[in-house]
Amino acid sequence: MSPSGGRAGARAGGRPGRRGGRAGGRAAVWTAVGAAVWAAVRRFGPWLLAAVVLVLIVHQAREVQWPAVWKALKQQPPWRLVAAAALALLSFALFAGYDLIGRRETHHGLSSPRTLRIAAICYAFNINFGSLLGGVAMKLRLYERAGVKAVTVARVIALSLATNWLGYLVVAGAVLMLAPPPLPERFLLPDTSGALRALGAALFACGPAYLLLCWRRGGKVMSLRGHRFALPRPPVAWAQLALAAANWLLMGGIVWLLLARAAPYPTVLAVLLLAAVAGVATHVPAGLGVIEAVFVASLGGTIAPPTLLAALLAYRATYYLLPLALALAGYALVEARGGGRGAAASPSPSPSPSPSPSPSPSASASGAPPPR
């Protein structure tokens, strides 16, 4: 072969390699760009959403006639406030039941009444001050003072979070499928009932999928990203679904009661579910202003804003402030007694039926009705 032929062959043979190298380089660049964009979205997205909600809150606050709100609040009959407070305490009892499921799955040794007290205190702190304080720090402190190891507390928290959001998905899916709420006319959107029903079906399917997974794999040790855990068995999974769904339905009923049934119950429930997600996404403690902004934006066209805000203020008083006052008293009593460290023997950190080995604080309902 002549030298020129060899050079031509080398050039011909080298072209595919260079082309492949350039293609691989471009793919690597796009992968890096995509990773950088996603990191920026994760870092700045919540802050951007919080800024949008803050602007919406300020805009609506300027238009609110606060004397009319106060007048509407004083027109709430006492029996309705008492009923709302009783339902709120029942909701707290249901939410505290999530930790009873954690007690059963982790075998941490505390009595049921003591477990319920810890869970109720932490839930009140959670919805008022955020998940980092109430859902994680407070629960770690109270459980550890009672002699439960941190790794066991983490599994209890993870199971509680999974229970709460399992119920959320099923209830939200059922509402969107059976009674999709109409969007406000100001949004100028076409009929979206079909899309909402499809979304509802997808959300609702998470419940049966979880039950099926627990039926197939419940009690068996699984591994995910290097973490070993076990899903609950079917009876426990059904209890999770029943407790959480009942709790979300009850919270919607409280707001519906305080609104004097001025809007259909499914619509009120759907708006409350949306407000809960908005509160989690913005990380605003107690969802202060976020819940009100979502309700006014969604129902302000059918219910007078003063009446709507008066009902939400009553909701805050009965669901947030009253339980917080009781929780503060309960926490002071626990601290005065010294916590009773060593009162319970926590089991060794072997894999237990918990859907997640390490809960993320941001997954809890921060400032919005749970999770939290």
N, C-alpha and C positions, 0 to 999 in steps of 0.2 A: 504493500500500500504506500502511495506517495505521501510525502509530508503534508501536501495541501489537502489530500483526502482525509488524513488523520485529524488535521485541524478542523475540517468541516464536520467530521463525525463527532469530534469532541464538542464542537459548538452545538450540533444537533442534539447530542446526548445531554448537554448541560442545560438546555433551555427549559425542559420540564422541571428540572430540579430548582432552577431559579424562580420559575413561575410558582411552583409549589411553596417555595420559601416565602415569596412575596404574599401569596394567599394566606399562608399561616400567620405571617406578620400582621396582615390586616385583621384577621380574626382575633388575634391577641389584643390588638389595639381596641377593636370594638368591644371585646370582653372587658377590658380595663375601663373603657369609657362607661359601659353599662353599669359596672360595679360602682364606679365613682358617683354616677347619677343616682343609683339606688341608695347609696350611703347618704348622699345629700338629702334625698327625700325622707329617709328615716330620721335624719338629724333635724332637719328644718321643717318637715311637713307638719308635725304637731303644733309647732310654734306658729306657723302660718295659719293653720286652722283656728288656733286660739285667737290670733289677731282678727280674723274675719268675724268670729263669734263676738269678740269684744266690740268691734265696730257696730255689729248688729244690736248688741245690748245697749250701747250708748245711744244709738239712733232711736231705738224704741223707748228708752228711758226718758228722752226729751219729749216724746209725744204722750207719755202717760199722764193722765189726770189723777194725781195721787190723792187729792181729797175725795174723788169719786171712788177710788180703790178702798180707802179707809171706810167710807160709808157702806160700800158693799160688804166689807169684812164684818162690820158691826151688825149687818143684817143676817149673818149666819146664825141659825137657831142653835141654842146650846145642845140640844139632843143630837144634832148632826156632828158637832165637834166631839162630843163624848163617844159617839159611834165610830167616828174616824180614829180617835185615839185607841179605842178598844181593838179595832181592826189592825192598827199599826202594831200594837203589842202582839197580836196574833201572828202578824207577818214576821216579827222578830223571833217569835218562838219557832216558826217554820224554818227561818234561816239558820237559827241555832241548831236545828236538827241536822243540818249538813255535817256539823262536827260530831254528832252521834254516829253518823256513817263512818267518819274518820276514826272514831273510837273503836268501832267494830272491826274495821279493816286493819288498824295498826295495833290493837290490843294494848293501848298505852296504860291501862290500869286505873285511870281516874273514874270516879263514879259518874253516872249520867247527870245528876243535878249539877255537879261541879263543872262538868263539860259544858252544859247548857249555859251556866253563868258566864264562863269565860267567853264562849262564842257570842253571847248577846252583848256583853261589854265591848268586845272587839268590833262587832258590827256597827254599834253606835259610833265608835271612834272612826271607823272606816268611812262611813258615808258622810261624816261631818268634816273630817280632817284629811281624808285621802287614804289610799291603800297602803302606802309605805308606813304610816303610823299605825292605823288600826288593823289593816289586814295582815301585816307582817310583824312589825316591831312590837306592837302591843300583844299580839298573840304569842310571839316567841317569849316575851317576858313572863306572861302569866302562866303559860304552860311549863316553862323551865322552872319557875318558882314552885310549881306543883310537883316537880321531879321528873318531868318528861324531857327526854333528850331532844336536842335541836333537830336531828335528822328525822325523828318521828314527827315533830311539829311540822316540818317541811312537807311531809307526806299528807298530814291532815289538811294543811293549807292548800296543797295541790288538789286534793280530792274535793274540797269545798269549792274551789274555783271551777273545777270541771263540772260539778253538780249545778252550780249557778248558771253557767253559760249553756249547759245542755238544756235546761229548762227554758232559757231565753230563746234559743234557736227554735225549739219546738213551738212555743207559744207565738213567737213572731211569725213563723212559717204558717201556722194555722190561721192567724189573723189575716195575713196577706192572701192566703188561698181562699178563705171563706168570705171575708168582708174587706177587700182592699180599700183603704181610706182614700177618698177623693183628694187630689192635690189642690191647694189654693188656686183660685182663678188668676191671681197675680203672676203665677209662674208662666202663664201662657203656653202650657204644654198640651199636646193632644191627649186623647184618652190613653192612659197607661195601665188600665186595669189588667190587661193581658200580661204585660211584663211583670207587674207586681205579683200576679198569681203564679207565674213561672218562678220568680224569685222565692215566693213563699214555699212552693213545692220543694225547691232545692234546700231551703233552710230546714223545713220540716223533716226531710229525708235524713238529716243528721241524727235524729232521735232513733228511728228504726235501725239505722246503720250501726249506731253505738250499741244498741241492744243485741243486734245480731253478732257483733264482734265479741261482746261479753259472753254470749251464749257459746260461741265457738272457742274463745280463748280465755274465758274468765278463770282466774285462779292459776293460770299458767304463766311462768316467768317469761317476759319478753325483753328484747333489747332494742333501743332506739338511740342512735348516735352515741353509743358507748354507755348508756344508762340502762340499768336493769330494773324492771318493774313488773307488776302483774295487774291486770284489769280486774275489776270486781266481778263476782259471779252474778248471774241473771237476777236473783231476788234483790240484790243490793242495787243493781243498775236500775231496776224498776222503781225502787225507793228513791233513788236520786232524781229520776224523771218526775215522779209524782210530787215530791216535796218542792222542787224548784219551779215546776209549772204552776202549782197551786200558789206559791209565793208571788210570782209575777202577776198572775190573775188577780190576786188579792190587792196588790199595790195599785193596779189599774182601777180596781173597784173603789179604793179610797178616794182617788182623784175624781172619779165619776160621781161618787156620793157628794163630795164637796162642791162639785159643779151643779148640784141639784138636777142631775140627769139632763142637762141642757144640750148634750150631744150624745150620739149613740155610744154605747159602751165599747164596742170594737174600735171605734175611731179614737176614743180617749186612750184606750190601751195601746193602740199603734203609736200614737204621739208620745206616750210615756216611754215606750221601748226605744223610739228614736232619740228621745232626750237622754236616755241612759247611755246610749252609745256616744252621743255628743259629749256628755260629761266625762266619759272615759278618755275620749280622744283629745280633749282639751286639757286634761289634768287639772281642772279647776276644783279646788276643795268644795265639797257639798254641791258641786254643779251650780254654784251661786251665779245666778243670772242666765246660765246656759239653759236650764230647764224652762225658765220663764220665756226666754227668747224663742225656743223651739215651739212652745205652746202658743205664744202669741202669733208667730209666723204661720202656724198650721191652722189654728182655730180662731184667730182674730177676726176672720171674715164672717163667722157664724155666731160667735159669742162676743159680747161687748168686752173689750180689753180690761176695763176696771173689774168686771165680774170675774173674768178669767184670772186676773192677777190676785184678786182677793181669795179665790179658791186655792191658788197655789201657795199663798202665804199661810193659809190655814193648814195646808198639806205640810208645809215646812214645820209649822209649830207642832203638829201631831206626830209626824213621822221622823223628824230630825231632832228638834229641840227637846221634846218630852223624853224620848228614849235616851238622849245624851245626858239629861239631868239625872235620870235613874242610873245610867252607866257610870257617871262621875261618882255618885254615892257608892255604887258597888265597888268601883276600883279603889276608892279611899278605904273601904272596909277591908278589901283584900290586902292592901298595903299595911293597914294597921295590924292585921293578924300575922303579917310577916310572910304570907304566901304558902306556908306549910311545905317548905322544900323537903324533898325526900318522901312526901306522902304517898307517892306512887312509884312503882318500879317500871321504868320504860323498857320494853324489850330490845334485844339487839337489833341493829339496823339491817336486818335481812329484807329481801324484797317482799313487799306487801302489796295487796291490791290497791294500787293508786295509779290513776291515769297519767301522772306526770311526776317525775322524781324531783324536780326543782322548779317551783312556781315562779312566774314572773310577776312582780308587783304591779306592772302596768296592765296586766290582764284583768285585774280586779276592777270592779266598778268604782272608780275614784270620783267621789262626789256625786254619784248618781246611784239610784237604787241598784242593788248589788250588781255583785258579788259578792262582789267582791267578794 
